[in-house]
Amino acid sequence: MIPRLPRWLVDIGETLLLTLIAFVVIQTFIAQPYQVKQVSMETTLEPGQYVLVDKLTPRWTSYQRGDIVVLHPPAGWEDPSDTPFIKRVIGLPGDRVEIRDDGHVYVNDSMLDERTYTFHDATGEDQPTTALSDQTSWTLGPDELFVMGDHREASEDSRAFGPIKVDAVVGRAFLRYWPAAAIGILARPSYP
């Protein structure tokens, strides 16, 4: 005869199992935490900070210019630890993105005002955006995004590896939640 477990022990087991299932479902389909490990998004996101990534709403709401996204690095750009990239969406499907000699980014011939989020040097001056190769313009396909880091001098991004496929994006970073002093919503900038 098999001894019967006490009811309180069965209740604890059921609670732990349901908690584990809920955790896996939430992290797989709804939201997932990520630690910022690169310097390419300074000063918007600093290394060591944690963000919560929305994996649910991008299923029915397209990514928008200015969104901060977590993505799988393109082939050949991975590191041994398989660290995801965190970048800002600059170009959307069908856009033409250009980096001009004046140090600015143009999308469909309109200059983007990026002063609110790009990295400034110690004097507070804007850092010019430069191309990372001979290519200075890209026309995006129907399922492509152009992404760049906010700290352009320290970012390996679409200027180097080209546009990325939308399905390479894990989700939209929307909340910085750690350390506690840095808690805040990651707002999307508005472009004229």
C-alpha positions as CSV (number, residue, x, y, z in Angstrom):
1,M,0.0,0.0,0.0
2,I,1.3,3.4,-1.0
3,P,1.3,6.0,1.8
4,R,-0.9,9.0,1.1
5,L,0.8,12.4,1.1
6,P,-0.5,15.0,3.4
7,R,-2.9,17.5,1.8
8,W,-0.7,20.5,2.6
9,L,2.2,18.9,0.7
10,V,0.1,18.2,-2.3
11,D,-1.1,21.9,-2.3
12,I,2.4,23.2,-2.2
13,G,3.4,20.9,-5.0
14,E,0.5,22.1,-7.2
15,T,1.2,25.7,-6.4
16,L,4.9,25.3,-7.4
17,L,4.0,23.5,-10.6
18,L,1.4,26.2,-11.6
19,T,3.9,29.0,-10.8
20,L,6.6,27.3,-12.9
21,I,4.1,26.9,-15.9
22,A,3.0,30.5,-15.6
23,F,6.6,31.7,-15.5
24,V,7.6,29.7,-18.6
25,V,4.5,30.9,-20.5
26,I,5.0,34.6,-19.6
27,Q,8.7,34.5,-20.4
28,T,8.2,32.7,-23.7
29,F,5.2,34.5,-25.1
30,I,4.5,37.8,-23.2
31,A,7.6,39.5,-21.6
32,Q,11.2,38.7,-20.9
33,P,13.9,40.4,-18.9
34,Y,17.2,41.2,-20.6
35,Q,20.4,42.6,-19.1
36,V,22.2,45.3,-21.2
37,K,25.7,44.1,-21.8
38,Q,27.0,46.4,-24.5
39,V,27.8,50.1,-24.5
40,S,26.1,50.8,-27.9
41,M,22.9,52.3,-26.3
42,E,24.6,54.7,-23.9
43,T,23.3,56.9,-22.4
44,T,19.8,55.7,-22.9
45,L,20.7,52.3,-21.5
46,E,23.9,51.6,-19.6
47,P,25.7,48.3,-19.3
48,G,24.4,46.3,-16.3
49,Q,20.9,47.7,-16.5
50,Y,17.9,45.4,-17.0
51,V,15.0,46.0,-19.4
52,L,11.7,44.2,-19.8
53,V,11.0,43.2,-23.4
54,D,7.5,43.0,-24.7
55,K,7.1,39.9,-26.9
56,L,3.3,40.0,-27.2
57,T,2.2,43.3,-28.8
58,P,4.6,43.1,-31.7
59,R,2.5,40.2,-33.0
60,W,-0.2,42.7,-34.0
61,T,1.5,46.1,-33.8
62,S,4.4,46.7,-36.1
63,Y,7.7,48.1,-34.9
64,Q,7.9,51.9,-35.1
65,R,10.8,54.2,-35.8
66,G,12.4,55.0,-32.4
67,D,11.5,51.7,-30.8
68,I,14.3,50.0,-28.8
69,V,14.4,46.4,-29.7
70,V,16.3,43.3,-28.6
71,L,17.4,41.1,-31.5
72,H,19.4,38.1,-32.4
73,P,22.7,39.1,-33.9
74,P,23.0,38.5,-37.7
75,A,25.1,35.5,-38.8
76,G,28.8,36.3,-38.3
77,W,28.1,38.9,-35.6
78,E,27.4,36.6,-32.7
79,D,29.7,36.3,-29.7
80,P,30.5,33.1,-27.8
81,S,28.0,33.9,-25.0
82,D,25.2,34.5,-27.6
83,T,24.5,37.9,-26.2
84,P,21.5,39.6,-27.9
85,F,21.9,43.0,-29.4
86,I,19.9,46.0,-28.1
87,K,19.4,48.7,-30.8
88,R,17.0,51.5,-31.9
89,V,14.8,51.1,-35.0
90,I,15.8,53.8,-37.5
91,G,14.4,52.5,-40.7
92,L,11.1,50.6,-41.4
93,P,10.1,48.3,-44.3
94,G,10.3,50.2,-47.6
95,D,12.4,53.1,-46.2
96,R,15.5,54.5,-47.7
97,V,18.1,55.2,-45.0
98,E,21.1,57.4,-45.8
99,I,24.1,58.6,-43.8
100,R,25.2,61.8,-45.3
101,D,28.5,63.7,-45.0
102,D,26.9,66.2,-42.6
103,G,26.9,63.5,-39.9
104,H,23.1,63.1,-39.9
105,V,20.8,60.2,-40.7
106,Y,18.1,60.7,-43.4
107,V,15.1,58.6,-43.9
108,N,13.3,59.0,-47.2
109,D,15.2,62.3,-47.7
110,S,14.1,63.7,-44.3
111,M,16.8,64.3,-41.6
112,L,16.0,62.6,-38.3
113,D,16.3,64.8,-35.2
114,E,18.1,62.4,-32.9
115,R,19.5,64.9,-30.3
116,T,17.2,63.6,-27.6
117,Y,18.8,60.1,-27.5
118,T,22.1,60.0,-29.2
119,F,25.3,59.9,-27.2
120,H,27.0,63.3,-26.5
121,D,30.7,63.7,-25.8
122,A,32.1,65.1,-22.6
123,T,31.5,68.7,-23.8
124,G,27.8,67.9,-24.6
125,E,28.4,68.1,-28.3
126,D,26.5,65.8,-30.6
127,Q,28.6,63.0,-32.1
128,P,28.2,62.8,-35.9
129,T,26.8,59.6,-37.4
130,T,29.3,58.1,-39.8
131,A,29.0,55.1,-42.1
132,L,31.0,52.0,-41.0
133,S,31.8,50.9,-44.6
134,D,31.7,52.4,-48.1
135,Q,28.0,51.9,-48.2
136,T,26.1,55.0,-47.1
137,S,22.5,54.2,-48.2
138,W,20.2,51.3,-47.9
139,T,16.7,50.6,-49.2
140,L,14.8,48.2,-47.0
141,G,12.8,45.3,-48.1
142,P,9.2,44.6,-47.0
143,D,10.3,42.5,-44.0
144,E,13.4,44.5,-42.9
145,L,14.4,47.0,-40.3
146,F,17.4,49.3,-40.0
147,V,18.8,49.4,-36.4
148,M,21.5,51.5,-34.8
149,G,22.8,52.1,-31.3
150,D,22.5,55.4,-29.6
151,H,26.2,55.6,-29.0
152,R,27.1,55.5,-32.7
153,E,30.9,55.4,-32.2
154,A,30.6,52.3,-30.1
155,S,27.9,50.4,-32.0
156,E,28.1,47.6,-34.5
157,D,24.7,47.9,-36.2
158,S,23.0,48.0,-39.6
159,R,25.6,50.4,-40.8
160,A,28.0,47.4,-40.7
161,F,25.8,44.3,-41.1
162,G,23.0,45.9,-43.1
163,P,19.2,45.7,-42.5
164,I,17.9,42.9,-40.3
165,K,14.9,40.7,-40.8
166,V,11.9,41.6,-38.6
167,D,11.7,38.0,-37.4
168,A,15.2,38.4,-35.9
169,V,13.7,40.8,-33.3
170,V,12.9,39.2,-30.0
171,G,10.7,42.1,-28.9
172,R,10.3,45.8,-27.9
173,A,12.1,47.0,-24.8
174,F,9.6,49.1,-22.9
175,L,10.7,49.3,-19.3
176,R,14.1,49.8,-17.6
177,Y,13.6,48.2,-14.2
178,W,17.0,47.7,-12.6
179,P,18.8,49.3,-10.8
180,A,16.0,50.9,-8.9
181,A,17.4,54.4,-9.4
182,A,17.1,54.0,-13.2
183,I,13.5,52.7,-13.3
184,G,11.5,54.2,-16.1
185,I,9.5,53.7,-19.3
186,L,11.5,53.7,-22.5
187,A,9.5,56.2,-24.5
188,R,9.6,56.3,-28.2
189,P,10.8,59.7,-29.6
190,S,8.5,61.6,-31.9
191,Y,9.8,62.6,-35.3
192,P,8.5,65.6,-37.2
